[in-house]
């Protein structure tokens, strides 16, 4: 168990240096590499990623111990701030501006053209692996759904990302970083992990969280009663008062956005919706019960290039 924890901490250090949105799950009854891949990614093909991220062998059985911490990695998404370039994002998130080309590639953009302010961008996930046979077979293992042409393109990216990768024997035995552009934990599971992290805190922190929960639960009634200013005041106070879980942050952005729309501040509403989508890209309002005006501003938040009109 101690060795496993040391490996995990080493992996966490690797991911933390790149500021990825990776979370930790503690092994429960019946957990296996396969069940974890299905539970958190809904995809058995994610097993090699989980194995590499946690320092497990890429083949063979892995004996998971009850309570053992398991790293669940995913790509990070963030909002572009004013004046930021791809080089700025690469330096902040991946540790060096030399990887600006990779961040641009992950977002299907040209590195010479700066991203639009307010755009939600994907930060590629970089996973250290040991090439067992050759680069071609490693790429096939980690990207099983890619076509032959796509695997060739991925291999090109890997070589560019790892310029010191030896050519002899196809790089066999060498360590290399593999880039992933679309790894995402299922939103419901991400929130569960976030809430579990809070649950192990000290009693004082738990009481603060209980107070936050009570305050957030009052937002729907305030909004329904037209108390929009009260919604803004309460949600803003909650946001600034203590560390929130991801689910709580989603709730704050959701109700602040709706209240700002009602107060004719579509610019502020859109900013809240952009933050919401950065946390939960697949979030959707109920199309029947939600105001058409709110839905319109929310959809505009998905299109960062479109200006807000009074």
ABEGO torsion letter per residue (X at the ends): XAAAAAAAAAAAAAAAAAGBABBBBBBBBGBBAAAAAAAAAGBAAAAAAAAAAAGBBABEBBBBBBGBBBBBBBBBBBBBBBGBBAAAAAAAAAGBAAAAAAAAAAAGBBAABBBBBGBBBBBBBBBBBBBAABAAAAAAAABAABBAAAAAAAAAAAAAABAABBABGGGBGBBBBBBBAABBBBAAAAAAAAAAAAAABBAAAAAAAAAAAAAAAAAAAAAAAGBAAAAAAAAAAAAAABBBBAAAAAAAAAAAAAAAAAAGBAAAAAAAAAAAAAABAABBBBAAABBAAAAAAAAAAABAABBBBX
